[in-house]
């Protein structure tokens, strides 16, 4: 019996890069590479970047083609996972109503599937990561934006047209800040990296304007401003995180408020879906995991479900390679 594991090729498309890698049947990434993405070029230039990433994988591991189950592609939405068509993603404007899956399959001769990055990452976590052993999984990625994916009984829930699980655009404050989607008070507009930075800058302005804040107050001198070299407009989420690690009180307050918003949002998710597990991934997830206890403590205030605290809230297994693993997972569903 051949002991060589069956593998899939995962392709992760973003606004600036295309990453591709080989993933075995246990979810282990065996090899990966990346190339620049021509997101604002022509449709052909975008496809060329994808093909270049795939060719790099095959050049480095030519033996992989004989045991390849398929190619999975994850990309920013909106897209149609049934037809494999990229619709009109703002982060990848080179494609409009473009049949990417069919184009890649035609070029390679290998069966190809396409889905959005949140759905794909959720599937990888359900199959191989922090969601193993759970029937129903809600996955959220916290970073520059907030994405989500819903897995029911090992399958992605797409909704009627493939547009379900836009969890980042659930409004929790209809008078809140405007979101890039056009709504107000979406969780993305309140808890994404740019939103955290915006609230931190507002807090620094308040301290500066107060003037009368006692010198001995732990909020009177924030480390965030020092990390930004004194430039208020340069403060970003990474600086908020570093200041928090250094014991900065204002940074802790900003992140605590972020956790409070996430608790309200999670309460809505629990009442709507009651998943078995809540998995958080993305660049901000390790930071916000320090507030999981705070979120869980507040859930009963925002849930009809009185057993809401039984739902585990855990960190995702896959970090920067979530897209590759997720895309490959599409070949296993």
N, C-alpha and C positions, 0 to 999 in steps of 0.2 A: 504493500500500500504506500502511495506517495505521501511523504510526511510534509511536503511543502505546503504551507498554509495558503489558502485562497486569499487573494488580496484585491483591494479596490483602489482606484486612483481618485483622490479627492482634490478638487480645485476650488480655491477660495478667492473670489473676486471682490476687490475693494476699490475705493476711489483712487488709490495711488499704487496699488500693487496687485499682482496675481500670484498667489502661493499655491503650490501643488505638491502632493506627497502620496506615498504608498502607505496604505493602512491594512493591517492583517485582520483576520476574522475575530480577533480578541480586542481590537481597537488600539493596537500598538502602532505608532507611526514609525515606519521602517526607514523612510528617507523623505526629505522635503527640500524644496528649493523655492525661489521666488524671482519674479521679474517685475519691471515697472509696468504699470497699466496706463494705456493711453485713453483715459476716461473721457477726455474732452476732444478727442480726435474724431476720425471717421469710424463708422461701424466696422469697416474692414480692419482698421488699425487696432480696434478693441479685440477683434477675433484673433488677430495676429499675435497679440500679447498672450492670450489664452493658449494658443497653439505653441507658442515659444516655451511657456512653462511646462506644458505636457511633453514636448520634445526633450526638454532638459531632463525630465524624469526618465524617459525611455533611453536617453543617451547614457545616463549614469547607471541605470539598472535595466539593461536590455532583456534580461531573463524574465522580467516581471510581466511582459506582454502575454506570455503563454499561460499564466495563471490568473489573469485579470478578469474579475467578474463584471466590471463595468467602470464607467466614469461618472462620478457625481460632481455636480457644480452647485455651489451656493453663492448667491449674489444679493445685493441690496434689492428690495422690492420698490415699487410694485412689479410683480411678475405672475405668470400663470404656470403653476407647477404641473398641471395636467398636460398642457400643450408644449411646455418648455420654452415659452416665449417671454422675453424681457419686455415689459410694457413701457414705463416711463420713469425710471429711477432718477431722482435728482442728483445722486452721487455718481452716477455713471451715464451722463447724458449722451454718450456716443451711440447708445442703443435706444431705439423707439420702435416698439412692436416688432422686435427682432427675434427670430426663431433660433436662439443660441444653442439649445440642446440638439436640434436637428443639424445645425451647421457643424458642431463639433463631432457628432456621430458620423456625418457624411465624410468629414476630413480624416477621421481615425478608423472608421469601420467598427467602432466599439459602442455598445449600447450606452446611452448617456441620459442621466436624469438631472433635473434642475429644481431647486427650491430656494426659498429665501434663507438668509444666514441664521436668523433666530430659530426657525423651524429645524434646520439642519443641526445646529448645536444642541438643541433640545433632544433630538433623536440620538445623537452620539452619547449624551449623558444618560439617557434612558437605557440604551443598549450596553454601554461599557463603562459609564462613569458613576456619578453620585446618585443616579436614579435607578441603579440595578436593584432589583427586588421589589420595586414599586410598580403598581399597575398604571396609575395616573400621575403624570408629572407636569408641573408648571415650572418652566425655565424662564429666567429673565437675565438679560445682560445689561450691566450698568457701565456706562462709559461716556463717550462723547454724545451718544444718544441712549435711549433705553429701548431694547427690543425684547421680544418674548416668543415662546413656543409652547404649544400644548400637545402633550402625548397622552392618548387614551389607549390602553391595552397594546402598547408597543407601536402605535401608528400615529402619525401626525394628524392633528385635527386641522383641516384646511378651511372649513366653512363652505358655504354654497359656491363661492367663486374663487376660492383660494386666498382670500384676504383676511381670514380670521387671525386671532392672536396678536393683533396690534396693541399689545398691552401697554406700550409706552405712551399711547395716546388716549388712555382712560383719564377723563377729567375728574379731579378731586376738589377743584376750587374754580367755580365758573367766573369768579372775578380775579383769578390769578393771572400771572404773566402770560403773554401770548406765546404760543408754540409755533414752531416752523411749519406744522401741519395746517395751521390756520385757526385752530381752536385756542381756548384759553385754559390755563390751569391744568394742563396735562401733566402726568407724573414726570414726563421727560423735561418739561419746562421748569420743573421744581427740583429734580434730583439728578439730572445728568451732570457731567463734569462742568460744562459751561454754566449751568444753573448754580452749582455750588460756588464756583468762582464769583459769579455775579453777586450772590448774597454776602460772600466774604468781603468783597469790595465795598458793598453798601454798609456793612458793619464798620469797616475802617473809616469810611466817610463820617459816619455817625460819631465815632470816637474823636475824630479830628475836629468836628464841629462843636462837640460838647465843651471842650476846652477846660471845663471845671472838673473833669474826672480826676479823682484823687490819684496822685502818683503811685500810692501803694496798691491801687486796684490791680488785680491780675489781668484785667482787660485793657488797662490804659496804654500798655506798650505791647503791640502784637508782633510776634516773630514773622508773621506773613509779610509785613512791609519790608523788613530787613532782607528776607529771602528774595524779594522782588527788586532789591537794590534801590529801595525808596520810591519806586515807580508804582503808584497805586494801580494803574491800568495794566500792569504786567502780572498782577496776581492771578494765578490759575489754580486749578484743582490740585495739581501735584504739590504746589506750595502750601495749600491748605492742609493737605495730608502730612507733609513734613513738619509744619508748625504744630499740628496736633500731636505728632510723635514726640515733639520737643516740649510738650506740656502747655501749649498755648491755649488760653481759656477761650478766646474768641473763636479760634478754629474748632475747638470742642463744641462750642455753642452752635456753630454753623452745621457741623456734622450731626449733632444731636437733633437739630431741627429737620435735617434731611431724613434721619431715621424716623422721626415722627410722621413725616409725609409718607414714607414707605409703609409705615404701620397702617395708615388709613387706606392706602392702595391695596396692601395685602389683605386687609379685612374685606374689601370688595371682592377680591379674587377668590377668597375662601368662600364667601357667601354665594358666589356665582358658580364656582367649579368644584369646591371642596377637594382639591388634589391631595394625593397621598404624601407628596413632598414638594417643597418649594426650593428650587435650586437657583443660586445666584452666581453668575459668571461675569466676565468682562473686567476691565482694568480697575474699576472702583470696588469690585466685590470684596477683595481681601480687606480693604480699609473698612468697608461698611459691616463686615462680619464681626467687628468689635462691638457693634451695636445690635447684634441679633437678639441678645437678651432683652434689650430695651424695646425692640420691636415686638417680640413675643409677649412681653409684659403688658403692652398696650392693646394687643389684638382683641381681647374681650370687649373693649370699649367701642370697637369698630366692626364687630361681627355679631350677626344674629346667631351664628353657630357657637354654642357654648362649649364645644369640644375643639375649638380652633387651636388651642395651645398644644394639642396632641400632634399637630402637623410639624414635622421636622423642617427647619430652615437651614440649609447646608450650602457650603461652597462647591462650585463646579469642579470637576476633576481637570478638565482641559482648560488651559490658559490661552496663551497666544496662538496655539495650534487648534483652537476649537473649530475654526472654519474648515481646516483640512479634514479633521476627524468627522465633523458633521457632514461634509460633502460626501465622504466615503460611506458614511452610514446610510445615505440615500440608496446605495446599491444593495443594502441588506434588508430594507423594509419590504 
